[in-house]
Amino acid sequence: MLVFASLRAWAEDSAKVVEISRVVVPAEVVAELKATAVMAPELSARSEKDPEFLARFEAQVRKLAPHFPLVPVTDRFGTNTFFKVRLNEHGGGFDGIRFISPATSERDLVWLFGFATNTLPRNLYIVALDGPIRGFRFVPNSERSPGVREDYSEQAPWGKWAEKYVAVIQDLPGGEIKPAREYVLWFAFGPGGSNADLCAAINLVPPKPASRLLNEIEAALGFLWD
């Protein structure tokens, strides 16, 4: 049975969440978000066969990046800082968050994020603002694989909130996160859609060549084994 050694102490701190505010998105930008939302579902089928389509999409994400909020990240193994931000409030069906690596060397990304039930995005991925990046890999589904998991309600802030959350935990290995560079994590919700409150913790940790097992990601985020 999986037990978190520091569960009680960590859960006491879980109410501490950085609330990220948003500025109003202009109507012309909402129109571009809607157009990008239409492109997003085609990525999986077209990105390898049609590199020009992928390039156009990533260029559009970089153009929209200034309208995405900057969020905090940590860069020490076994730590986390949760933040909460409302996405898709403008109804564009496409939104994102930005972060800048505070590390002085290449890092892997590990994160736990949650959305309220029925507001999970249809697609999500990562884009580097100043060059290529090899994004999230497919991980075979097993009991200890990352991906959509239990709701982590005893470890994450949403455990103290009235609304039930669905959690996803994953990593991006291979040292893809470069020092002092900026990245966008984008989310496609489909045309229209309602508000989607994202709560997440992102940690940038020393690199590994291959994807981590679930317990390794949990440890990197400060969840300890008994």
PLY file of the C-alpha trace (Angstrom):
ply
format ascii 1.0
element vertex 226
property float x
property float y
property float z
element edge 225
property int vertex1
property int vertex2
end_header
0.00 0.00 0.00
1.31 3.45 -0.89
1.75 5.77 2.08
3.22 9.26 2.09
5.60 9.63 5.02
5.21 13.39 5.36
1.55 13.43 4.41
0.17 15.11 7.53
2.75 17.90 7.70
2.63 18.48 3.96
-1.16 18.54 3.88
-1.18 21.23 6.55
0.70 23.51 4.14
-1.44 22.63 1.14
-3.77 25.58 1.68
-0.90 27.88 0.68
-1.55 28.54 -2.98
-0.20 31.35 -5.14
-3.23 32.95 -6.79
-2.39 34.13 -10.32
-4.37 37.11 -11.58
-5.20 37.71 -15.22
-5.63 40.85 -17.30
-8.52 41.21 -19.71
-7.73 39.64 -23.08
-8.58 41.93 -26.03
-11.28 40.78 -28.46
-8.83 40.48 -31.34
-6.65 38.14 -29.26
-9.69 36.02 -28.34
-10.31 35.57 -32.07
-6.73 34.28 -32.47
-7.18 31.95 -29.49
-10.30 30.50 -31.12
-8.41 29.91 -34.37
-5.60 28.18 -32.46
-8.13 26.02 -30.62
-9.32 24.71 -33.99
-5.77 23.78 -35.00
-4.83 21.99 -31.75
-6.78 18.72 -32.27
-5.03 18.18 -35.60
-1.53 18.19 -34.11
-1.32 14.51 -33.20
-2.25 13.43 -36.72
-0.33 16.07 -38.67
2.74 17.10 -36.68
5.07 14.37 -38.00
3.75 14.28 -41.57
3.31 18.02 -41.93
6.16 19.92 -40.22
4.94 23.19 -41.73
1.64 22.81 -39.89
3.52 22.22 -36.62
5.72 25.24 -37.27
2.68 27.45 -37.92
1.00 26.23 -34.75
4.06 26.79 -32.57
4.58 30.25 -34.09
0.99 31.08 -33.19
1.52 29.88 -29.60
4.64 32.06 -29.31
2.69 35.03 -30.65
-0.01 34.49 -28.02
2.46 33.87 -25.18
2.47 37.45 -23.79
-1.23 37.02 -23.00
-0.57 33.92 -20.86
0.22 34.44 -17.16
3.68 33.82 -15.74
3.61 31.16 -13.00
6.12 30.18 -10.30
8.25 27.05 -10.50
10.73 25.47 -8.11
14.11 24.00 -9.01
15.07 21.88 -6.01
14.32 18.16 -5.81
11.56 17.34 -3.33
9.94 20.78 -3.27
6.79 22.31 -4.70
4.89 25.58 -4.95
1.24 25.26 -5.90
-0.45 27.99 -7.89
-3.99 28.47 -9.11
-5.09 30.30 -12.23
-8.36 30.54 -14.16
-8.04 29.50 -17.79
-10.41 29.96 -20.73
-12.35 32.71 -18.96
-12.41 34.53 -22.29
-14.12 31.57 -24.00
-11.45 31.27 -26.68
-11.07 27.52 -26.15
-7.28 27.83 -25.99
-5.11 29.16 -23.17
-1.73 28.73 -21.54
0.72 29.52 -18.78
4.36 30.62 -18.99
7.36 29.88 -16.83
11.04 30.82 -16.89
13.61 28.32 -15.68
15.48 29.69 -12.64
18.05 26.87 -12.87
21.64 27.30 -14.01
21.78 23.96 -15.83
19.54 21.75 -17.94
16.56 20.32 -16.08
13.63 17.94 -16.40
10.12 19.11 -15.70
7.96 17.23 -13.20
4.47 18.41 -12.34
1.17 17.60 -10.74
-1.84 19.51 -11.99
-5.55 19.31 -11.46
-8.68 20.63 -13.10
-12.18 20.58 -11.71
-14.14 17.59 -12.98
-15.51 18.11 -16.51
-13.08 20.96 -17.28
-10.00 18.92 -18.28
-8.45 20.18 -21.54
-8.71 18.04 -24.64
-5.04 18.58 -25.50
-1.99 20.05 -23.80
1.69 20.35 -24.65
4.77 22.51 -24.21
6.45 25.02 -26.50
9.82 26.73 -26.02
9.72 30.41 -26.89
13.19 30.52 -28.45
13.78 27.17 -30.09
12.77 23.52 -30.46
11.86 21.21 -27.61
11.03 17.54 -27.51
7.80 17.48 -25.53
5.98 14.99 -23.36
6.38 11.33 -24.33
3.85 8.55 -24.35
4.17 6.36 -21.27
2.65 2.84 -21.36
-0.33 2.62 -19.04
0.26 0.57 -15.90
-0.48 0.79 -12.20
2.70 2.79 -11.59
2.74 4.86 -14.78
2.30 8.63 -14.75
-0.83 10.12 -16.25
-4.37 10.63 -15.00
-4.38 9.36 -11.43
-6.34 9.52 -8.24
-7.22 13.04 -7.23
-4.35 13.51 -4.70
-6.89 15.21 -2.43
-4.80 14.55 0.67
-1.67 16.05 -0.83
-2.84 18.89 -3.07
-4.72 22.09 -2.20
-7.91 21.02 -3.96
-8.49 18.45 -1.22
-9.74 21.33 0.92
-12.02 22.75 -1.74
-15.67 21.90 -2.34
-15.23 21.06 -6.02
-13.77 17.67 -6.95
-10.61 17.74 -9.07
-9.08 15.30 -11.56
-5.29 15.11 -11.29
-2.56 14.43 -13.83
1.07 13.77 -12.86
3.88 13.48 -15.40
7.44 14.38 -16.29
9.43 15.66 -19.25
12.85 13.93 -19.19
16.05 14.42 -21.17
17.14 17.84 -19.89
14.77 19.66 -22.25
14.36 22.68 -19.94
17.30 25.02 -20.53
18.64 27.63 -18.07
16.88 31.02 -17.99
14.68 30.19 -20.98
10.94 30.71 -21.20
8.32 28.06 -21.96
4.58 27.86 -22.57
2.36 25.04 -21.38
-0.73 25.31 -23.54
-4.20 23.84 -23.07
-6.88 23.33 -25.72
-10.45 23.11 -24.46
-12.26 23.15 -27.77
-14.48 25.90 -29.16
-16.22 27.92 -26.47
-16.19 26.08 -23.18
-16.39 27.40 -19.67
-13.95 28.61 -17.06
-11.30 26.04 -16.15
-9.47 26.54 -12.87
-5.99 25.04 -13.03
-4.09 24.22 -9.85
-0.55 22.93 -10.32
2.95 22.54 -8.94
5.93 22.48 -11.32
9.43 21.47 -10.28
12.56 21.50 -12.44
14.90 18.72 -11.35
18.23 17.20 -12.47
17.79 15.36 -15.76
17.27 11.68 -16.47
17.37 10.16 -19.97
14.02 8.35 -19.73
10.61 8.97 -18.18
10.32 8.41 -14.46
8.06 5.96 -12.68
5.20 7.42 -10.74
6.90 7.14 -7.35
9.98 8.95 -8.72
7.85 11.90 -9.86
6.05 11.96 -6.51
9.39 12.05 -4.68
10.65 14.87 -6.92
7.57 16.89 -5.94
8.03 16.22 -2.23
5.78 13.21 -1.75
7.75 10.71 0.29
7.49 6.96 0.71
7.00 5.48 4.17
0 1
1 2
2 3
3 4
4 5
5 6
6 7
7 8
8 9
9 10
10 11
11 12
12 13
13 14
14 15
15 16
16 17
17 18
18 19
19 20
20 21
21 22
22 23
23 24
24 25
25 26
26 27
27 28
28 29
29 30
30 31
31 32
32 33
33 34
34 35
35 36
36 37
37 38
38 39
39 40
40 41
41 42
42 43
43 44
44 45
45 46
46 47
47 48
48 49
49 50
50 51
51 52
52 53
53 54
54 55
55 56
56 57
57 58
58 59
59 60
60 61
61 62
62 63
63 64
64 65
65 66
66 67
67 68
68 69
69 70
70 71
71 72
72 73
73 74
74 75
75 76
76 77
77 78
78 79
79 80
80 81
81 82
82 83
83 84
84 85
85 86
86 87
87 88
88 89
89 90
90 91
91 92
92 93
93 94
94 95
95 96
96 97
97 98
98 99
99 100
100 101
101 102
102 103
103 104
104 105
105 106
106 107
107 108
108 109
109 110
110 111
111 112
112 113
113 114
114 115
115 116
116 117
117 118
118 119
119 120
120 121
121 122
122 123
123 124
124 125
125 126
126 127
127 128
128 129
129 130
130 131
131 132
132 133
133 134
134 135
135 136
136 137
137 138
138 139
139 140
140 141
141 142
142 143
143 144
144 145
145 146
146 147
147 148
148 149
149 150
150 151
151 152
152 153
153 154
154 155
155 156
156 157
157 158
158 159
159 160
160 161
161 162
162 163
163 164
164 165
165 166
166 167
167 168
168 169
169 170
170 171
171 172
172 173
173 174
174 175
175 176
176 177
177 178
178 179
179 180
180 181
181 182
182 183
183 184
184 185
185 186
186 187
187 188
188 189
189 190
190 191
191 192
192 193
193 194
194 195
195 196
196 197
197 198
198 199
199 200
200 201
201 202
202 203
203 204
204 205
205 206
206 207
207 208
208 209
209 210
210 211
211 212
212 213
213 214
214 215
215 216
216 217
217 218
218 219
219 220
220 221
221 222
222 223
223 224
224 225
